[in-house]
Amino acid sequence: MNRRKVQEIREHWQQFRQQVAQTGDMLRGRSMPELTKELFGLYEETGNRLIYEDEYFERRRFLAVFGLLSIWYEREEDLRKLEEVIREICLEETWALPAHVNRQEKDWQRTVDLFACETGQALAQIVTELSGKLDAALAGQVRSLVVHRLLDAYMEKEKGAWRWESMYNNWVAVCAGCLGSMALCLLQEEPLRQKQIVDRVISTLPDYLEGMCDDGTCPEGMSYFTYGMVYYTGFAEQLKAHTKGGVCLLEQEKVRRIAQFQQKCYLTGGITVSFSDGNSHDRFRLGLTCCLAEMIDGVEIPPVSAAMGFEDDHCYRFMANYQDDCWVRRYLEKLEKGAALDAGEEQEQAAWFALLPDAQWAVWKNDGLDMAVKGGHNGEPHNHNDVGSLMFAADGEIFLSDLGCGEYDQKYFADETRYTILCNRSFGHSVPILNGQEQKTGREYGAACFTGDADGRVTLEYGGAYGSSRRLERIVTFRKGARDFMLEDRASDMGQQDWLEENFVTQTEPVITGCRICIPGKKGTLTLTAEGAQDVVVHKDVFVNHRGKDEDVWLIRFRVTRQGTMAVCRIHGEYEAIETIKTIKTIEKIKMTEKGEAGCRQ
């Protein structure tokens, strides 16, 4: 690693601590917002999650800030404010979110969900780190409440009784990792009970790894890679310390591949691959990444400018923020103790084209021009009906969008309404429409094959995603060093009444001239020239993003010309930077001037 990058990491860490301190100064004289029964009932009445959750997470902001400040500095003013915050959180009827509980069930307050576990882990770690510094009665109350609400509730049911124990996604890592952490923190004087909980957690965590593809891809998207790995790695490091190195859950080949997934998702300018419920401007956890880079060969740290600051996580997860301090500090100390530092520039990433064959993703990083395409199937975790979806970015701007996750409300996760939402249905992705039909939902609807070669050519066959017997093939060619790409869709075995329509998604208003589609950006323009296009039209729509805010979306559609039993559409995409365009116009102007002067001389 070069010295410049090390300095950037150090500066980010220092800024992180400053952000926490500044937030502490702002919050110290304030009271936390109330969580009322009326707010809790909103989800059941209207399906809205954000109103209650905004207040809930603001309270967790207080816990994270004063927990960290108290651990770092042990100042009286922070410790007393922390005690006030903890007392308030202990009074909450439940630590679970309304969307995850069923108030018709007996003892629903002891629901072991993601956020109840995060809260329990935070409280357990804080009182352990501050042993002897907090009011003894309050520390005892925390221990009793965490054990009763979470650890006892967890163990009172047989393994598999909790819904998440039958899952293969981030829920397993978060819930199990938090429970294991709580046991290690709070049950030091009850080794047998502690061991029972830790053993059950260890036996469950392989399900989390099983949910990842063999190539290391997190099919839920990069945001969920971060979420799950924060808690998997956090518990793994605690367990390693507890067993004095005897058990290390990170020393597995699949974990190594998973750890390298994040770096493949980062494109130019901090843009991230946003398939599934991802985000196109995601930020990574520097603490988690430093830990993985320290423990696992081949893990790269993305541009530090894309690292998460304290206020970038609206959930204010204590474990993740704790890692962003102590793990970054540990990494810097290790580098200072003798790691070789290069004074030169950061080395270019080894792979310009990454093929993830198990997930069926391909990612190009082509000298500032970036592209990604996916195959897969329509029964994935946090599924979108998006087989064949692609995104294209240049110079840090997105021209063809994969919208990523929308607002999480009741409709978003209800089977009967999920695929009426733009970002989840096929209309919200750059995939064709076959005979007026979108793709179907389910594991059986997916790509029959997905292949790629070292020259940057990817081919997938995905007629099955539409439940069709028609063969539909997409070929994407993007050569190294090229400023343009080719996309070809070929539908064969078409009947008399069959027809194919193309659909492209952008969040920049396009300009249409015949079969030329220009998508202008701040730094350049992407021009799509479509061979075989008929009647190009643009529909404006609205995407409600994860924070409930409206974003404009333009859907570009056109019919594809039939050739007998085949419909073939070839699209040439070419990007020109503004400076290039200016240069060309200047040259053309000079040529016209010279031509005019020559005419005058004659």
C-alpha positions in Angstrom: 0.0 0.0 0.0 1.3 3.5 -0.8 1.8 6.2 1.7 -0.9 8.4 0.2 -3.6 5.8 0.8 -2.4 5.3 4.3 -2.6 9.0 5.0 -6.1 9.1 3.5 -7.2 6.2 5.8 -5.7 8.1 8.8 -7.4 11.3 7.9 -10.8 9.6 7.4 -10.4 7.9 10.8 -9.6 11.3 12.5 -12.6 12.9 10.7 -14.8 10.0 11.9 -13.9 10.6 15.5 -14.4 14.4 15.0 -17.9 13.7 13.5 -18.8 11.7 16.6 -17.5 14.4 18.9 -19.4 17.1 17.1 -22.6 15.1 17.1 -22.1 14.6 20.8 -21.8 18.3 21.4 -25.0 18.8 19.4 -27.0 16.1 21.2 -25.7 16.5 24.8 -28.4 19.0 25.8 -31.2 17.4 23.9 -33.8 14.8 24.9 -34.4 11.7 22.7 -37.6 11.5 20.7 -40.4 9.5 22.1 -41.6 6.1 20.7 -45.3 6.2 21.3 -47.9 3.4 20.9 -49.5 5.5 18.1 -46.2 5.6 16.1 -45.7 1.9 16.6 -49.2 1.1 15.3 -48.6 3.1 12.0 -47.1 0.1 10.2 -50.1 -2.1 11.0 -52.6 0.7 10.0 -50.9 2.2 6.9 -47.9 0.0 6.0 -45.5 2.9 6.6 -42.2 2.0 8.3 -40.2 5.2 8.0 -42.1 7.4 10.5 -41.5 5.1 13.5 -38.1 4.0 12.3 -36.8 7.5 12.0 -37.5 8.1 15.7 -36.2 4.7 16.7 -32.9 5.2 14.8 -32.5 8.7 16.2 -32.5 7.2 19.6 -29.9 4.7 18.5 -27.8 7.7 17.3 -27.7 8.9 20.9 -26.7 5.4 22.1 -23.9 5.2 19.5 -22.5 8.7 20.1 -22.4 8.6 23.9 -21.4 5.0 23.9 -18.3 5.7 21.8 -17.4 9.0 23.5 -17.6 7.3 26.9 -15.4 4.5 25.8 -12.9 6.8 24.2 -12.6 9.5 26.8 -14.5 8.4 30.0 -15.5 11.9 30.6 -18.1 12.5 33.3 -20.5 14.5 31.1 -20.5 11.7 28.5 -21.0 8.9 31.0 -23.9 10.6 32.7 -25.6 11.3 29.4 -25.0 7.7 28.3 -26.7 6.5 31.5 -29.7 8.7 30.7 -29.9 7.3 27.2 -29.6 3.7 28.4 -32.4 4.2 30.9 -34.6 5.4 28.2 -33.9 2.5 25.9 -34.5 0.0 28.7 -38.0 1.5 29.0 -38.8 0.7 25.3 -41.6 -1.9 25.2 -39.7 -3.9 22.6 -36.4 -3.4 20.7 -37.8 -5.0 17.6 -39.4 -3.0 14.7 -43.1 -3.0 14.1 -42.6 -4.7 10.7 -41.0 -7.7 12.4 -43.4 -8.4 15.2 -46.9 -9.9 15.4 -48.7 -8.4 18.4 -51.2 -11.2 18.3 -48.5 -13.6 19.6 -47.9 -14.1 23.3 -44.7 -12.4 24.6 -44.3 -10.5 21.3 -42.1 -8.0 23.1 -39.3 -10.6 23.2 -39.1 -10.9 19.4 -35.6 -11.7 18.3 -35.2 -9.6 15.1 -32.4 -7.7 13.5 -32.7 -4.5 15.4 -33.5 -6.0 18.8 -30.3 -8.0 18.4 -28.4 -4.9 17.3 -29.7 -3.0 20.4 -28.9 -5.9 22.7 -25.4 -6.2 21.3 -24.7 -2.5 21.6 -25.9 -2.4 25.3 -23.9 -5.5 26.1 -20.7 -4.3 24.6 -21.0 -0.8 26.1 -21.6 -2.0 29.7 -18.8 -4.5 29.3 -16.3 -1.9 27.9 -17.3 0.5 30.7 -17.4 -2.0 33.5 -17.1 0.0 36.8 -17.6 3.3 35.1 -21.5 3.2 34.8 -24.0 3.1 37.6 -23.9 -0.5 38.9 -27.7 -0.8 39.2 -28.1 0.4 35.6 -25.5 -2.0 34.4 -27.3 -4.9 36.2 -30.6 -3.8 34.7 -29.0 -3.9 31.2 -27.6 -7.4 31.8 -31.0 -8.7 33.1 -33.0 -7.2 30.2 -30.7 -8.3 27.4 -30.6 -11.8 28.9 -34.4 -12.0 29.3 -35.5 -10.3 26.1 -32.9 -11.9 23.8 -30.6 -14.6 25.1 -33.3 -16.5 27.1 -35.9 -15.9 24.3 -33.4 -17.3 21.8 -32.7 -20.4 23.8 -36.2 -21.1 25.0 -37.1 -22.2 21.5 -35.6 -25.2 19.7 -33.1 -24.4 16.9 -35.0 -23.5 13.8 -38.0 -22.1 15.6 -36.9 -18.5 15.0 -37.8 -17.6 11.4 -34.3 -16.3 10.6 -32.7 -19.6 11.6 -34.2 -21.1 8.4 -32.8 -18.3 6.2 -29.6 -18.0 4.2 -29.0 -14.3 4.2 -27.9 -11.3 6.3 -30.5 -12.0 9.0 -28.5 -15.1 10.1 -25.2 -13.1 10.4 -26.8 -10.2 12.2 -29.0 -12.0 14.6 -26.7 -14.9 15.4 -23.6 -12.7 15.4 -25.2 -10.3 17.9 -26.4 -13.1 20.1 -23.0 -14.7 20.2 -21.5 -11.3 21.0 -24.0 -10.7 23.8 -23.2 -14.1 25.4 -19.4 -13.4 25.2 -19.9 -10.0 26.9 -22.5 -10.8 29.5 -22.1 -14.5 30.5 -18.4 -14.6 31.5 -19.4 -15.9 34.9 -21.7 -18.6 33.4 -19.3 -20.5 31.1 -21.6 -23.4 30.5 -24.6 -21.3 29.5 -22.3 -19.1 27.5 -20.9 -22.1 25.6 -24.4 -23.4 24.8 -25.4 -20.1 23.2 -22.1 -19.7 21.3 -22.2 -23.3 20.0 -25.7 -22.8 18.7 -24.6 -19.5 17.0 -21.5 -21.2 15.5 -23.7 -24.0 14.1 -26.1 -21.5 12.5 -23.6 -19.1 10.8 -22.7 -21.6 8.0 -26.2 -20.9 6.7 -25.2 -17.3 6.1 -22.2 -18.3 4.1 -24.3 -20.8 2.2 -26.5 -17.9 1.1 -23.5 -16.4 -0.6 -22.6 -17.6 -4.1 -19.5 -19.8 -4.4 -17.8 -17.0 -6.2 -18.3 -14.8 -3.2 -21.1 -12.7 -4.5 -23.8 -11.4 -2.1 -26.9 -11.8 -4.3 -28.8 -9.2 -2.1 -26.4 -6.5 -3.2 -23.4 -4.7 -1.8 -25.3 -3.0 1.0 -26.3 -6.4 2.4 -22.7 -7.7 2.0 -21.7 -4.9 4.4 -24.5 -5.4 6.8 -24.0 -9.2 7.2 -20.2 -9.1 7.2 -20.1 -6.4 9.9 -21.7 -8.7 12.4 -20.2 -12.0 11.1 -16.7 -10.5 11.3 -17.4 -8.7 14.6 -18.5 -11.9 16.3 -15.6 -13.9 14.6 -13.0 -11.5 16.1 -14.6 -11.6 19.5 -14.7 -15.4 19.4 -11.1 -15.5 18.2 -10.0 -13.4 21.2 -12.2 -15.4 23.6 -10.6 -18.7 22.4 -7.1 -17.2 22.3 -7.0 -17.8 18.5 -8.4 -21.4 18.8 -11.4 -20.6 16.7 -11.2 -18.2 13.7 -14.3 -18.1 11.5 -12.5 -16.0 8.9 -10.0 -18.7 8.0 -12.2 -20.3 5.3 -11.8 -20.3 1.6 -15.3 -19.1 0.9 -14.9 -16.3 3.4 -11.9 -15.2 1.4 -13.9 -15.0 -1.8 -16.8 -13.2 0.0 -14.3 -10.7 1.4 -13.1 -9.8 -2.1 -16.6 -9.2 -3.4 -16.9 -5.6 -2.3 -13.9 -4.3 -4.3 -15.5 -5.7 -7.5 -18.6 -3.6 -7.0 -16.8 -0.2 -6.9 -16.8 1.7 -10.2 -15.4 5.1 -11.2 -16.2 8.0 -8.9 -17.6 5.9 -6.1 -20.5 4.4 -8.1 -21.4 0.9 -7.0 -23.1 -2.0 -8.8 -26.7 -1.7 -7.5 -28.3 -5.0 -8.5 -31.1 -6.3 -6.3 -31.7 -4.1 -3.2 -28.3 -2.4 -3.7 -27.5 1.3 -4.0 -25.7 3.0 -6.9 -23.8 5.3 -4.5 -23.1 2.9 -1.6 -20.5 3.5 1.0 -18.2 0.9 2.5 -17.3 0.4 6.1 -13.6 1.3 6.5 -13.3 -0.7 9.8 -14.7 -3.9 8.3 -12.6 -3.5 5.2 -9.4 -2.8 7.1 -10.0 -5.9 9.2 -10.6 -8.1 6.2 -7.5 -6.6 4.4 -5.5 -7.3 7.5 -6.7 -10.9 7.9 -7.3 -12.0 4.3 -4.9 -11.8 1.3 -6.2 -10.2 -1.8 -8.7 -7.8 -0.1 -8.4 -4.3 -1.5 -9.5 -1.1 0.1 -11.7 0.9 -2.3 -11.1 4.7 -2.7 -11.3 6.1 0.8 -13.5 9.0 -0.5 -16.2 6.3 -0.7 -15.9 5.2 2.9 -18.8 5.7 5.3 -18.8 8.6 7.7 -20.6 8.5 11.0 -23.8 10.2 9.7 -23.9 8.0 6.5 -25.6 5.1 8.3 -29.0 6.2 9.3 -29.4 3.2 11.6 -26.3 4.2 13.7 -25.2 0.6 14.3 -22.9 0.6 17.3 -20.8 -2.5 16.4 -20.1 -1.1 12.9 -19.1 2.4 14.3 -17.0 0.8 17.0 -15.2 -1.2 14.3 -14.7 2.0 12.3 -12.6 3.3 15.1 -10.8 0.4 16.7 -10.2 -1.8 13.6 -8.9 1.2 11.5 -6.6 2.2 14.4 -5.4 -1.4 14.7 -4.7 -1.5 10.9 -2.8 1.8 10.9 -0.7 0.6 13.9 0.2 -2.6 12.1 1.2 -0.7 9.0 3.4 1.6 11.1 5.1 -1.4 12.7 6.8 -2.5 9.5 4.5 -3.1 6.5 6.2 -2.0 3.3 4.8 1.3 2.1 5.3 2.5 -1.4 5.7 6.2 -2.1 4.3 5.8 -5.6 0.8 6.0 -7.0 -1.8 3.4 -6.1 -1.5 0.4 -8.3 -4.2 -0.1 -10.9 -6.7 -2.8 -10.0 -5.6 -6.1 -11.3 -8.9 -7.0 -13.1 -10.5 -4.7 -15.6 -13.2 -7.3 -16.2 -14.6 -9.5 -13.4 -16.8 -12.5 -14.2 -18.7 -13.9 -11.3 -20.0 -17.2 -12.8 -22.1 -18.5 -9.9 -24.0 -15.2 -9.3 -23.9 -14.6 -13.1 -22.6 -11.1 -12.8 -20.1 -9.4 -15.1 -18.4 -6.1 -14.2 -16.2 -4.0 -16.6 -13.9 -1.2 -15.3 -12.7 0.2 -18.5 -10.6 3.4 -18.1 -13.4 5.4 -16.5 -16.1 3.7 -18.5 -17.9 1.1 -16.3 -20.6 -1.5 -17.0 -22.3 -4.3 -15.3 -24.8 -7.0 -16.4 -26.4 -9.8 -14.5 -28.1 -13.1 -15.3 -29.3 -15.1 -12.3 -32.9 -15.9 -11.6 -36.0 -14.3 -10.2 -36.1 -16.1 -6.9 -33.0 -14.5 -5.4 -33.0 -12.9 -1.9 -34.4 -9.3 -2.1 -35.4 -10.4 -5.6 -36.1 -8.0 -8.5 -37.4 -9.4 -11.8 -34.2 -8.3 -13.5 -32.5 -11.2 -15.4 -30.4 -9.5 -18.1 -30.3 -6.1 -16.3 -27.4 -3.8 -17.0 -26.0 -0.5 -15.9 -23.5 1.8 -17.6 -21.5 4.7 -16.1 -18.8 7.0 -17.4 -16.5 9.5 -15.6 -18.5 8.9 -12.4 -22.0 9.5 -13.9 -24.6 6.9 -14.4 -26.3 6.8 -17.8 -28.1 3.5 -17.8 -29.5 2.8 -14.3 -30.2 -0.1 -12.1 -32.4 1.6 -9.6 -31.6 -0.6 -6.6 -33.7 -0.7 -3.5 -36.9 1.3 -3.0 -38.8 2.4 0.1 -39.2 -0.5 2.5 -42.9 -0.5 3.4 -45.6 -3.2 3.8 -46.2 -3.3 0.0 -42.5 -3.8 -0.8 -42.4 -7.1 1.0 -45.9 -8.4 0.2 -46.0 -11.0 -2.6 -49.1 -9.6 -4.1 -47.7 -6.0 -4.5 -43.9 -6.3 -4.6 -43.8 -6.5 -8.4 -46.1 -3.6 -9.0 -43.3 -1.3 -7.7 -41.1 0.1 -10.4 -37.7 -0.8 -9.1 -38.7 -4.4 -8.5 -40.5 -5.2 -11.8 -38.9 -5.7 -15.2 -40.2 -2.3 -16.5 -37.8 -0.7 -14.0 -34.7 -2.5 -15.5 -33.0 -2.3 -18.9 -34.4 -5.6 -20.1 -36.7 -6.4 -23.1 -40.5 -6.9 -22.9 -41.6 -10.1 -24.7 -45.1 -10.0 -26.2 -46.0 -7.2 -23.9 -45.1 -9.4 -20.8 -42.5 -8.7 -18.1 -40.4 -11.4 -16.5 -42.1 -13.8 -14.1 -41.2 -14.3 -10.4 -39.7 -17.5 -9.0 -36.5 -19.6 -8.9 -37.5 -21.4 -12.1 -37.5 -18.1 -14.1 -33.9 -17.3 -14.9 -31.0 -17.4 -17.3 -30.3 -20.8 -18.9 -26.6 -19.9 -19.4 -24.3 -17.1 -18.7 -20.8 -17.0 -20.2 -18.0 -14.5 -20.6 -14.5 -14.4 -22.2 -11.3 -12.6 -21.4 -11.9 -10.1 -24.2 -15.0 -8.6 -22.4 -17.8 -10.4 -24.3 -20.7 -11.8 -22.2 -23.6 -13.9 -23.5 -26.7 -15.0 -21.7 -29.8 -16.9 -22.7 -32.8 -15.7 -20.7 -36.0 -16.5 -22.5 -36.9 -18.7 -19.5 -37.1 -15.6 -17.3 -40.3 -14.8 -19.2 -41.7 -18.3 -18.9 -41.4 -18.5 -22.7 -40.3 -21.2 -25.0 -38.9 -18.5 -27.3 -35.1 -18.3 -27.3 -33.9 -14.9 -26.1 -30.2 -14.1 -26.2 -28.3 -11.0 -25.0 -24.8 -10.4 -26.1 -22.8 -7.6 -24.6 -19.3 -6.7 -26.0 -17.1 -4.2 -24.3 -13.4 -4.4 -25.2 -10.6 -3.2 -23.1 -9.7 0.4 -23.8 -12.8 0.9 -26.0 -15.0 4.0 -25.6 -18.0 2.2 -27.0 -19.9 -1.1 -26.5 -22.2 -3.3 -28.4 -25.4 -4.9 -27.1 -27.4 -7.4 -29.2 -30.7 -9.0 -28.3 -31.9 -11.9 -30.5 -35.3 -13.5 -30.1 -35.7 -16.6 -32.2 -38.5 -19.1 -32.9 -41.0 -16.2 -33.0 -44.5 -17.0 -34.0 -46.7 -14.9 -36.2 -48.1 -12.8 -33.4 -44.9 -12.6 -31.3 -43.1 -9.3 -30.9 -40.2 -7.9 -28.9 -39.9 -4.5 -27.3 -36.7 -3.0 -25.8 -36.7 -1.1 -22.6 -33.9 1.1 -21.2 -33.8 2.9 -17.9 -32.1 6.2 -17.2 -32.4 8.9 -14.6 -31.3 11.6 -17.1 -33.8 12.9 -19.6 -32.8 11.6 -23.0 -33.0 13.3 -26.4 -34.4 11.1 -29.2 -33.6 11.7 -32.9 -34.9 8.8 -35.1 -33.0 5.7 -33.9 -30.4 7.7 -32.0 -30.9 8.1 -28.3 -28.7 10.7 -26.6 -28.3 10.7 -22.8 -26.5 13.9 -21.8 -24.4 14.1 -18.6 -22.4 16.8 -16.9 -19.1 15.4 -18.2 -20.1 13.7 -21.4 -22.9 12.1 -23.5 -23.9 8.5 -24.1 -25.3 7.9 -27.5 -27.3 4.7 -28.3 -27.8 4.0 -31.9 -30.4 1.2 -32.3 -30.5 -0.9 -35.4 -33.9 -2.3 -36.0 -35.7 0.2 -33.8 -39.3 1.2 -34.5 -41.2 4.1 -32.9 -38.8 5.1 -30.1 -40.8 6.6 -27.2 -39.9 7.9 -23.7 -42.1 7.4 -20.6 -41.4 9.5 -17.5 -41.9 7.7 -14.2 -41.1 8.1 -10.6 -38.9 5.9 -8.4 -39.5 6.1 -4.6 -36.0 5.5 -3.2 -35.1 3.7 0.0 -35.5 6.9 2.1 -39.0 7.5 0.7 -37.9 10.3 -1.7 -39.1 10.6 -5.3 -36.6 10.4 -8.1 -37.4 11.0 -11.8 -36.9 8.0 -14.2 -37.1 7.9 -18.0 -38.0 4.6 -19.7 -36.9 4.4 -23.3 -38.9 1.9 -25.3 -39.2 0.8 -28.9 -40.3 -2.2 -31.0 -37.7 -4.4 -32.6 -38.0 -5.1 -36.4 -39.0 -8.7 -37.2 -36.9 -10.8 -39.7 -39.0 -13.9 -40.4 -39.0 -15.9 -37.1 -36.4 -13.7 -35.6 -36.3 -10.3 -33.9 -32.8 -8.8 -33.7 -31.8 -5.5 -32.2 -28.2 -4.3 -32.3 -27.4 -1.3 -30.1 -24.1 0.6 -30.4 -23.4 2.7 -27.3 -20.7 5.3 -27.6 -19.6 7.7 -24.9 -18.0 11.1 -25.7 -16.6 13.3 -23.0 -17.5 17.0 -23.2 -13.8 17.9 -23.8 -13.7 15.5 -26.7 -17.0 16.9 -28.1 -15.6 20.4 -27.8 -12.4 19.4 -29.6 -14.3 17.8 -32.5 -16.5 20.9 -32.9 -13.4 23.1 -32.8 -11.8 21.0 -35.5 -15.0 21.0 -37.6 -15.2 24.8 -37.2 -11.6 25.2 -38.3 -12.1 23.0 -41.3 -15.2 25.0 -42.3 -13.3 28.3 -41.9 -10.4 26.9 -44.0 -12.8 25.7 -46.6 -14.5 29.1 -46.7 -11.2 31.0 -47.0 -10.1 28.7 -49.8 -13.3 29.5 -51.6 -12.7 33.2 -51.2 -9.1 32.9 -52.6 -10.4 31.2 -55.7 
